[in-house]
Amino acid sequence: MSRKRQFLCGDRISESGIYLVRHSKHRLPHEVTLLRDQLFPRCAKCEDSVYFELVRRAADITLTPFKVALYALPVADEEEEGSIVAP
């Protein structure tokens, strides 16, 4: 069985797609859509203790005029209240 490649905060994103995000301590894994040629974002709470894994590739949407860059993963409302909710 092949092991999936993990990416770190600050690495350049080589493929647009949906990535699984794993935080080291405070949050359950979740998915986020990221765009090619951006940098993998840090977490607003745990900074650089985040790992990314490509789940599904996406069409190259970086060629369209509309794009939004994600610079930091936001803290979920549930985290602010002290509980973690399963995705």
C-alpha positions in Angstrom: 0.0 0.0 0.0 1.5 3.4 -1.0 1.7 6.1 1.6 0.2 9.5 0.6 2.4 12.5 0.6 2.0 15.0 3.4 2.6 18.7 2.9 3.5 21.3 5.6 2.6 25.0 6.2 4.6 27.2 3.9 5.1 24.5 1.2 4.1 25.6 -2.3 0.8 24.0 -3.5 1.6 22.1 -6.7 -2.0 21.0 -7.5 -5.3 22.7 -7.0 -7.7 20.4 -5.1 -9.3 19.3 -1.9 -6.9 18.6 0.9 -7.4 16.7 4.1 -6.1 18.9 7.0 -4.7 17.4 10.2 -4.0 19.5 13.2 -1.6 18.2 15.8 -3.7 18.7 18.9 -6.8 20.7 18.9 -9.0 19.8 16.0 -10.4 16.8 14.2 -9.3 16.3 10.5 -11.3 18.3 8.0 -11.1 19.2 4.3 -10.3 22.5 2.6 -10.0 23.5 -1.1 -6.6 25.0 -2.0 -5.2 26.5 -5.2 -2.1 25.8 -7.1 0.9 28.2 -6.7 -0.4 29.4 -3.3 1.3 28.4 0.0 -0.2 25.8 2.4 -1.8 28.0 5.1 -0.9 28.0 8.8 -3.6 27.5 11.5 -4.8 30.6 13.3 -4.7 28.5 16.6 -1.8 26.0 16.4 0.3 27.9 13.8 2.5 25.5 11.9 1.4 22.2 13.5 -0.7 21.3 10.5 -0.3 18.6 7.8 -2.1 18.5 4.5 -2.8 15.5 2.2 -4.3 15.7 -1.3 -7.7 13.9 -1.4 -9.0 15.0 -4.9 -7.5 17.0 -7.7 -9.5 19.9 -9.1 -9.6 21.5 -12.5 -7.1 24.3 -12.8 -9.4 27.1 -11.5 -6.4 29.4 -11.1 -6.8 30.3 -14.7 -10.1 32.0 -14.1 -10.3 35.7 -13.1 -11.8 34.9 -9.7 -9.8 33.3 -7.0 -9.5 33.5 -3.2 -6.3 32.7 -1.4 -6.5 31.1 2.1 -3.7 32.4 4.3 -4.7 30.9 7.6 -7.1 28.2 8.7 -9.8 29.8 10.9 -10.7 28.6 14.3 -14.0 26.8 14.3 -16.9 28.3 16.4 -17.0 25.0 18.3 -13.3 25.3 19.3 -13.9 28.8 20.8 -16.5 27.2 23.1 -14.1 24.5 24.1 -15.7 21.5 22.4 -14.7 19.6 19.3 -17.4 18.5 16.9 -16.9 15.5 14.5 -17.0 16.4 10.8 
